[in-house]
Amino acid sequence: RVSAKIAGAVPPPLRQAFDANALHAWGFAAPSTGAIDLALVRRAIRDEEKLDLSYRDEMGRASERLIRPIALIYYAETA
């Protein structure tokens, strides 16, 4: 696994932080994060906390959700 190779190169004091963050990669394009603070999402996953989301749906209507994030996954479509 690639993450095991990367972890082997990380200095011992930083390995715990590296191990605490899941690493998955699909595709090659960098994701657009928009106004999302991914550090906040990672913290909620790690601390098992819920997040309040306010957003606009595909029709432009305001919507709110209380979620319990379990993972961050980056996905890029390929043609």
Biopython code that builds the backbone (N, CA, C, O; Angstrom):
import numpy as np
from Bio.PDB.StructureBuilder import StructureBuilder

atoms = [
    (1, "ARG", "N", (0.819, -1.196, 0.000)),
    (1, "ARG", "CA", (0.000, 0.000, 0.000)),
    (1, "ARG", "C", (0.852, 1.245, 0.000)),
    (1, "ARG", "O", (1.887, 1.293, 0.666)),
    (2, "VAL", "N", (0.437, 2.239, -0.728)),
    (2, "VAL", "CA", (1.201, 3.481, -0.825)),
    (2, "VAL", "C", (1.290, 4.176, 0.522)),
    (2, "VAL", "O", (2.346, 4.699, 0.879)),
    (3, "SER", "N", (0.194, 4.190, 1.279)),
    (3, "SER", "CA", (0.217, 4.900, 2.563)),
    (3, "SER", "C", (1.239, 4.291, 3.521)),
    (3, "SER", "O", (1.812, 5.012, 4.338)),
    (4, "ALA", "N", (1.479, 2.987, 3.439)),
    (4, "ALA", "CA", (2.491, 2.351, 4.291)),
    (4, "ALA", "C", (3.883, 2.846, 3.915)),
    (4, "ALA", "O", (4.721, 3.062, 4.790)),
    (5, "LYS", "N", (4.133, 3.026, 2.621)),
    (5, "LYS", "CA", (5.425, 3.553, 2.178)),
    (5, "LYS", "C", (5.606, 4.994, 2.653)),
    (5, "LYS", "O", (6.685, 5.380, 3.103)),
    (6, "ILE", "N", (4.546, 5.776, 2.546)),
    (6, "ILE", "CA", (4.622, 7.168, 2.995)),
    (6, "ILE", "C", (4.838, 7.214, 4.502)),
    (6, "ILE", "O", (5.667, 7.984, 4.987)),
    (7, "ALA", "N", (4.098, 6.395, 5.242)),
    (7, "ALA", "CA", (4.238, 6.369, 6.705)),
    (7, "ALA", "C", (5.660, 6.005, 7.108)),
    (7, "ALA", "O", (6.177, 6.517, 8.102)),
    (8, "GLY", "N", (6.294, 5.121, 6.339)),
    (8, "GLY", "CA", (7.673, 4.740, 6.634)),
    (8, "GLY", "C", (8.650, 5.888, 6.472)),
    (8, "GLY", "O", (9.715, 5.887, 7.089)),
    (9, "ALA", "N", (8.300, 6.867, 5.650)),
    (9, "ALA", "CA", (9.178, 8.012, 5.420)),
    (9, "ALA", "C", (8.890, 9.176, 6.367)),
    (9, "ALA", "O", (9.670, 10.126, 6.442)),
    (10, "VAL", "N", (7.777, 9.103, 7.085)),
    (10, "VAL", "CA", (7.398, 10.182, 8.006)),
    (10, "VAL", "C", (8.199, 10.032, 9.298)),
    (10, "VAL", "O", (8.298, 8.927, 9.831)),
    (11, "PRO", "N", (8.776, 11.127, 9.813)),
    (11, "PRO", "CA", (9.526, 11.046, 11.071)),
    (11, "PRO", "C", (8.641, 10.525, 12.206)),
    (11, "PRO", "O", (7.452, 10.841, 12.255)),
    (12, "PRO", "N", (9.209, 9.732, 13.117)),
    (12, "PRO", "CA", (8.422, 9.139, 14.206)),
    (12, "PRO", "C", (7.518, 10.105, 14.966)),
    (12, "PRO", "O", (6.390, 9.729, 15.285)),
    (13, "PRO", "N", (7.951, 11.342, 15.277)),
    (13, "PRO", "CA", (7.043, 12.234, 16.014)),
    (13, "PRO", "C", (5.770, 12.595, 15.239)),
    (13, "PRO", "O", (4.770, 12.982, 15.843)),
    (14, "LEU", "N", (5.803, 12.472, 13.910)),
    (14, "LEU", "CA", (4.651, 12.853, 13.097)),
    (14, "LEU", "C", (3.800, 11.661, 12.669)),
    (14, "LEU", "O", (2.738, 11.851, 12.076)),
    (15, "ARG", "N", (4.239, 10.446, 12.953)),
    (15, "ARG", "CA", (3.513, 9.258, 12.479)),
    (15, "ARG", "C", (2.114, 9.147, 13.052)),
    (15, "ARG", "O", (1.196, 8.727, 12.348)),
    (16, "GLN", "N", (1.928, 9.512, 14.312)),
    (16, "GLN", "CA", (0.593, 9.416, 14.912)),
    (16, "GLN", "C", (-0.393, 10.308, 14.164)),
    (16, "GLN", "O", (-1.521, 9.894, 13.896)),
    (17, "ALA", "N", (0.020, 11.522, 13.829)),
    (17, "ALA", "CA", (-0.858, 12.422, 13.073)),
    (17, "ALA", "C", (-1.129, 11.862, 11.682)),
    (17, "ALA", "O", (-2.247, 11.967, 11.180)),
    (18, "PHE", "N", (-0.120, 11.269, 11.059)),
    (18, "PHE", "CA", (-0.310, 10.675, 9.731)),
    (18, "PHE", "C", (-1.278, 9.498, 9.808)),
    (18, "PHE", "O", (-2.171, 9.375, 8.970)),
    (19, "ASP", "N", (-1.107, 8.639, 10.799)),
    (19, "ASP", "CA", (-1.976, 7.468, 10.947)),
    (19, "ASP", "C", (-3.415, 7.856, 11.258)),
    (19, "ASP", "O", (-4.337, 7.102, 10.946)),
    (20, "ALA", "N", (-3.621, 9.018, 11.868)),
    (20, "ALA", "CA", (-4.970, 9.453, 12.244)),
    (20, "ALA", "C", (-5.781, 9.933, 11.046)),
    (20, "ALA", "O", (-6.999, 10.081, 11.145)),
    (21, "ASN", "N", (-5.128, 10.176, 9.927)),
    (21, "ASN", "CA", (-5.816, 10.677, 8.732)),
    (21, "ASN", "C", (-5.830, 9.603, 7.660)),
    (21, "ASN", "O", (-4.781, 9.162, 7.189)),
    (22, "ALA", "N", (-7.027, 9.188, 7.280)),
    (22, "ALA", "CA", (-7.154, 8.196, 6.215)),
    (22, "ALA", "C", (-6.718, 8.820, 4.897)),
    (22, "ALA", "O", (-6.944, 10.006, 4.658)),
    (23, "LEU", "N", (-6.092, 8.013, 4.043)),
    (23, "LEU", "CA", (-5.617, 8.494, 2.755)),
    (23, "LEU", "C", (-6.118, 7.560, 1.666)),
    (23, "LEU", "O", (-5.744, 6.388, 1.615)),
    (24, "HIS", "N", (-6.967, 8.090, 0.799)),
    (24, "HIS", "CA", (-7.495, 7.331, -0.331)),
    (24, "HIS", "C", (-7.379, 8.217, -1.558)),
    (24, "HIS", "O", (-7.536, 9.433, -1.454)),
    (25, "ALA", "N", (-7.110, 7.642, -2.700)),
    (25, "ALA", "CA", (-7.017, 8.449, -3.926)),
    (25, "ALA", "C", (-7.656, 7.725, -5.093)),
    (25, "ALA", "O", (-7.361, 6.560, -5.358)),
    (26, "TRP", "N", (-8.535, 8.430, -5.787)),
    (26, "TRP", "CA", (-9.146, 7.935, -7.016)),
    (26, "TRP", "C", (-8.992, 9.037, -8.041)),
    (26, "TRP", "O", (-9.280, 10.193, -7.731)),
    (27, "GLY", "N", (-8.560, 8.736, -9.220)),
    (27, "GLY", "CA", (-8.439, 9.741, -10.267)),
    (27, "GLY", "C", (-7.209, 10.612, -10.081)),
    (27, "GLY", "O", (-6.364, 10.347, -9.225)),
    (28, "PHE", "N", (-7.121, 11.659, -10.897)),
    (28, "PHE", "CA", (-5.934, 12.500, -10.886)),
    (28, "PHE", "C", (-6.221, 13.976, -10.652)),
    (28, "PHE", "O", (-5.296, 14.730, -10.350)),
    (29, "ALA", "N", (-7.444, 14.405, -10.779)),
    (29, "ALA", "CA", (-7.776, 15.828, -10.643)),
    (29, "ALA", "C", (-7.862, 16.229, -9.177)),
    (29, "ALA", "O", (-8.368, 15.472, -8.348)),
    (30, "ALA", "N", (-7.371, 17.413, -8.863)),
    (30, "ALA", "CA", (-7.489, 17.931, -7.499)),
    (30, "ALA", "C", (-8.931, 18.358, -7.258)),
    (30, "ALA", "O", (-9.529, 19.028, -8.100)),
    (31, "PRO", "N", (-9.495, 17.976, -6.114)),
    (31, "PRO", "CA", (-10.889, 18.343, -5.840)),
    (31, "PRO", "C", (-11.033, 19.834, -5.552)),
    (31, "PRO", "O", (-10.111, 20.475, -5.046)),
    (32, "SER", "N", (-12.173, 20.360, -5.875)),
    (32, "SER", "CA", (-12.494, 21.737, -5.534)),
    (32, "SER", "C", (-13.197, 21.723, -4.182)),
    (32, "SER", "O", (-14.239, 21.084, -4.032)),
    (33, "THR", "N", (-12.641, 22.417, -3.208)),
    (33, "THR", "CA", (-13.217, 22.380, -1.866)),
    (33, "THR", "C", (-14.246, 23.471, -1.636)),
    (33, "THR", "O", (-14.985, 23.416, -0.653)),
    (34, "GLY", "N", (-14.314, 24.461, -2.516)),
    (34, "GLY", "CA", (-15.291, 25.530, -2.334)),
    (34, "GLY", "C", (-15.116, 26.191, -0.982)),
    (34, "GLY", "O", (-13.998, 26.532, -0.593)),
    (35, "ALA", "N", (-16.203, 26.371, -0.270)),
    (35, "ALA", "CA", (-16.180, 27.050, 1.022)),
    (35, "ALA", "C", (-16.111, 26.069, 2.185)),
    (35, "ALA", "O", (-16.341, 26.457, 3.331)),
    (36, "ILE", "N", (-15.803, 24.826, 1.916)),
    (36, "ILE", "CA", (-15.764, 23.810, 2.967)),
    (36, "ILE", "C", (-14.399, 23.823, 3.645)),
    (36, "ILE", "O", (-13.366, 23.785, 2.975)),
    (37, "ASP", "N", (-14.398, 23.876, 4.968)),
    (37, "ASP", "CA", (-13.162, 23.812, 5.741)),
    (37, "ASP", "C", (-12.887, 22.339, 6.036)),
    (37, "ASP", "O", (-13.446, 21.774, 6.976)),
    (38, "LEU", "N", (-12.022, 21.718, 5.226)),
    (38, "LEU", "CA", (-11.770, 20.290, 5.386)),
    (38, "LEU", "C", (-11.086, 19.954, 6.704)),
    (38, "LEU", "O", (-11.240, 18.840, 7.205)),
    (39, "ALA", "N", (-10.337, 20.886, 7.274)),
    (39, "ALA", "CA", (-9.732, 20.644, 8.588)),
    (39, "ALA", "C", (-10.824, 20.455, 9.636)),
    (39, "ALA", "O", (-10.695, 19.615, 10.527)),
    (40, "LEU", "N", (-11.894, 21.232, 9.532)),
    (40, "LEU", "CA", (-13.025, 21.105, 10.449)),
    (40, "LEU", "C", (-13.706, 19.742, 10.276)),
    (40, "LEU", "O", (-14.080, 19.103, 11.259)),
    (41, "VAL", "N", (-13.862, 19.308, 9.037)),
    (41, "VAL", "CA", (-14.478, 18.002, 8.776)),
    (41, "VAL", "C", (-13.593, 16.885, 9.323)),
    (41, "VAL", "O", (-14.092, 15.963, 9.968)),
    (42, "ARG", "N", (-12.280, 16.958, 9.072)),
    (42, "ARG", "CA", (-11.362, 15.934, 9.599)),
    (42, "ARG", "C", (-11.418, 15.882, 11.121)),
    (42, "ARG", "O", (-11.405, 14.802, 11.712)),
    (43, "ARG", "N", (-11.480, 17.054, 11.754)),
    (43, "ARG", "CA", (-11.553, 17.107, 13.224)),
    (43, "ARG", "C", (-12.844, 16.453, 13.716)),
    (43, "ARG", "O", (-12.827, 15.713, 14.699)),
    (44, "ALA", "N", (-13.963, 16.721, 13.038)),
    (44, "ALA", "CA", (-15.244, 16.118, 13.430)),
    (44, "ALA", "C", (-15.198, 14.603, 13.276)),
    (44, "ALA", "O", (-15.740, 13.880, 14.111)),
    (45, "ILE", "N", (-14.557, 14.118, 12.219)),
    (45, "ILE", "CA", (-14.421, 12.667, 12.027)),
    (45, "ILE", "C", (-13.591, 12.082, 13.163)),
    (45, "ILE", "O", (-13.991, 11.106, 13.797)),
    (46, "ARG", "N", (-12.434, 12.684, 13.412)),
    (46, "ARG", "CA", (-11.522, 12.176, 14.441)),
    (46, "ARG", "C", (-12.163, 12.207, 15.826)),
    (46, "ARG", "O", (-12.014, 11.263, 16.602)),
    (47, "ASP", "N", (-12.889, 13.311, 16.142)),
    (47, "ASP", "CA", (-13.479, 13.471, 17.471)),
    (47, "ASP", "C", (-14.897, 12.909, 17.574)),
    (47, "ASP", "O", (-15.547, 13.029, 18.612)),
    (48, "GLU", "N", (-15.373, 12.288, 16.472)),
    (48, "GLU", "CA", (-16.712, 11.687, 16.422)),
    (48, "GLU", "C", (-17.793, 12.705, 16.791)),
    (48, "GLU", "O", (-18.667, 12.431, 17.613)),
    (49, "GLU", "N", (-17.716, 13.880, 16.167)),
    (49, "GLU", "CA", (-18.686, 14.950, 16.413)),
    (49, "GLU", "C", (-19.596, 15.138, 15.205)),
    (49, "GLU", "O", (-19.252, 14.755, 14.087)),
    (50, "LYS", "N", (-20.757, 15.731, 15.445)),
    (50, "LYS", "CA", (-21.697, 16.044, 14.369)),
    (50, "LYS", "C", (-21.377, 17.424, 13.809)),
    (50, "LYS", "O", (-20.778, 18.259, 14.487)),
    (51, "LEU", "N", (-21.785, 17.653, 12.560)),
    (51, "LEU", "CA", (-21.616, 18.952, 11.913)),
    (51, "LEU", "C", (-22.960, 19.459, 11.416)),
    (51, "LEU", "O", (-23.768, 18.691, 10.894)),
    (52, "ASP", "N", (-23.197, 20.766, 11.582)),
    (52, "ASP", "CA", (-24.373, 21.422, 11.006)),
    (52, "ASP", "C", (-23.980, 21.970, 9.644)),
    (52, "ASP", "O", (-23.013, 22.723, 9.535)),
    (53, "LEU", "N", (-24.721, 21.598, 8.601)),
    (53, "LEU", "CA", (-24.454, 22.089, 7.251)),
    (53, "LEU", "C", (-25.596, 22.970, 6.781)),
    (53, "LEU", "O", (-26.766, 22.634, 6.968)),
    (54, "SER", "N", (-25.259, 24.086, 6.178)),
    (54, "SER", "CA", (-26.235, 24.947, 5.507)),
    (54, "SER", "C", (-25.764, 25.069, 4.070)),
    (54, "SER", "O", (-24.604, 25.400, 3.823)),
    (55, "TYR", "N", (-26.655, 24.805, 3.113)),
    (55, "TYR", "CA", (-26.263, 24.835, 1.708)),
    (55, "TYR", "C", (-27.475, 25.089, 0.834)),
    (55, "TYR", "O", (-28.601, 25.164, 1.327)),
    (56, "ARG", "N", (-27.246, 25.219, -0.451)),
    (56, "ARG", "CA", (-28.324, 25.349, -1.430)),
    (56, "ARG", "C", (-28.331, 24.088, -2.282)),
    (56, "ARG", "O", (-27.288, 23.630, -2.749)),
    (57, "ASP", "N", (-29.529, 23.533, -2.478)),
    (57, "ASP", "CA", (-29.638, 22.321, -3.289)),
    (57, "ASP", "C", (-29.558, 22.663, -4.776)),
    (57, "ASP", "O", (-29.364, 23.822, -5.143)),
    (58, "GLU", "N", (-29.709, 21.647, -5.629)),
    (58, "GLU", "CA", (-29.572, 21.860, -7.070)),
    (58, "GLU", "C", (-30.622, 22.810, -7.648)),
    (58, "GLU", "O", (-30.435, 23.355, -8.736)),
    (59, "MET", "N", (-31.719, 23.009, -6.927)),
    (59, "MET", "CA", (-32.765, 23.947, -7.369)),
    (59, "MET", "C", (-32.575, 25.341, -6.759)),
    (59, "MET", "O", (-33.379, 26.239, -7.006)),
    (60, "GLY", "N", (-31.512, 25.522, -5.963)),
    (60, "GLY", "CA", (-31.232, 26.814, -5.356)),
    (60, "GLY", "C", (-31.938, 27.058, -4.035)),
    (60, "GLY", "O", (-31.855, 28.156, -3.485)),
    (61, "ARG", "N", (-32.637, 26.045, -3.510)),
    (61, "ARG", "CA", (-33.357, 26.198, -2.240)),
    (61, "ARG", "C", (-32.396, 26.017, -1.064)),
    (61, "ARG", "O", (-31.524, 25.147, -1.084)),
    (62, "ALA", "N", (-32.572, 26.855, -0.043)),
    (62, "ALA", "CA", (-31.758, 26.729, 1.166)),
    (62, "ALA", "C", (-32.118, 25.434, 1.879)),
    (62, "ALA", "O", (-33.286, 25.055, 1.957)),
    (63, "SER", "N", (-31.092, 24.758, 2.398)),
    (63, "SER", "CA", (-31.305, 23.499, 3.103)),
    (63, "SER", "C", (-30.307, 23.402, 4.248)),
    (63, "SER", "O", (-29.219, 23.975, 4.183)),
    (64, "GLU", "N", (-30.676, 22.684, 5.282)),
    (64, "GLU", "CA", (-29.792, 22.473, 6.431)),
    (64, "GLU", "C", (-29.820, 21.004, 6.815)),
    (64, "GLU", "O", (-30.852, 20.342, 6.706)),
    (65, "ARG", "N", (-28.691, 20.504, 7.261)),
    (65, "ARG", "CA", (-28.592, 19.117, 7.701)),
    (65, "ARG", "C", (-27.654, 19.034, 8.900)),
    (65, "ARG", "O", (-26.690, 19.793, 9.003)),
    (66, "LEU", "N", (-27.943, 18.115, 9.792)),
    (66, "LEU", "CA", (-27.038, 17.753, 10.877)),
    (66, "LEU", "C", (-26.470, 16.399, 10.483)),
    (66, "LEU", "O", (-27.214, 15.426, 10.359)),
    (67, "ILE", "N", (-25.157, 16.330, 10.284)),
    (67, "ILE", "CA", (-24.547, 15.087, 9.813)),
    (67, "ILE", "C", (-23.504, 14.581, 10.796)),
    (67, "ILE", "O", (-22.997, 15.330, 11.630)),
    (68, "ARG", "N", (-23.197, 13.306, 10.682)),
    (68, "ARG", "CA", (-22.112, 12.689, 11.442)),
    (68, "ARG", "C", (-21.122, 12.152, 10.403)),
    (68, "ARG", "O", (-21.292, 11.039, 9.905)),
    (69, "PRO", "N", (-20.083, 12.943, 10.073)),
    (69, "PRO", "CA", (-19.151, 12.502, 9.033)),
    (69, "PRO", "C", (-18.330, 11.303, 9.504)),
    (69, "PRO", "O", (-17.917, 11.229, 10.661)),
    (70, "ILE", "N", (-18.106, 10.372, 8.587)),
    (70, "ILE", "CA", (-17.325, 9.182, 8.940)),
    (70, "ILE", "C", (-16.060, 9.048, 8.101)),
    (70, "ILE", "O", (-15.158, 8.296, 8.470)),
    (71, "ALA", "N", (-15.974, 9.765, 6.973)),
    (71, "ALA", "CA", (-14.782, 9.684, 6.124)),
    (71, "ALA", "C", (-14.778, 10.834, 5.133)),
    (71, "ALA", "O", (-15.826, 11.384, 4.793)),
    (72, "LEU", "N", (-13.588, 11.189, 4.675)),
    (72, "LEU", "CA", (-13.430, 12.132, 3.567)),
    (72, "LEU", "C", (-12.961, 11.321, 2.373)),
    (72, "LEU", "O", (-11.957, 10.613, 2.446)),
    (73, "ILE", "N", (-13.683, 11.426, 1.289)),
    (73, "ILE", "CA", (-13.312, 10.695, 0.079)),
    (73, "ILE", "C", (-13.264, 11.690, -1.070)),
    (73, "ILE", "O", (-14.219, 12.434, -1.293)),
    (74, "TYR", "N", (-12.174, 11.706, -1.787)),
    (74, "TYR", "CA", (-12.029, 12.557, -2.961)),
    (74, "TYR", "C", (-12.352, 11.713, -4.179)),
    (74, "TYR", "O", (-11.827, 10.610, -4.331)),
    (75, "TYR", "N", (-13.204, 12.220, -5.036)),
    (75, "TYR", "CA", (-13.647, 11.471, -6.201)),
    (75, "TYR", "C", (-13.521, 12.355, -7.428)),
    (75, "TYR", "O", (-13.962, 13.505, -7.412)),
    (76, "ALA", "N", (-12.935, 11.842, -8.473)),
    (76, "ALA", "CA", (-12.821, 12.588, -9.724)),
    (76, "ALA", "C", (-13.342, 11.719, -10.853)),
    (76, "ALA", "O", (-12.926, 10.572, -11.012)),
    (77, "GLU", "N", (-14.257, 12.277, -11.635)),
    (77, "GLU", "CA", (-14.776, 11.538, -12.785)),
    (77, "GLU", "C", (-13.758, 11.564, -13.912)),
    (77, "GLU", "O", (-13.053, 12.553, -14.107)),
    (78, "THR", "N", (-13.693, 10.481, -14.638)),
    (78, "THR", "CA", (-12.831, 10.428, -15.812)),
    (78, "THR", "C", (-13.685, 10.137, -17.029)),
    (78, "THR", "O", (-14.677, 9.413, -16.948)),
    (79, "ALA", "N", (-13.298, 10.698, -18.137)),
    (79, "ALA", "CA", (-14.092, 10.505, -19.360)),
    (79, "ALA", "C", (-13.588, 9.322, -20.155)),
    (79, "ALA", "O", (-14.135, 9.010, -21.213)),
]
sb = StructureBuilder()
sb.init_structure("model")
sb.init_model(0)
sb.init_chain("A")
sb.init_seg("    ")
for serial, (resi, resn, name, xyz) in enumerate(atoms, 1):
    if name == "N":
        sb.init_residue(resn, " ", resi, " ")
    sb.init_atom(name, np.array(xyz, "f"), 0.0, 1.0, " ", f" {name:<3s}", serial, name[0])
structure = sb.get_structure()
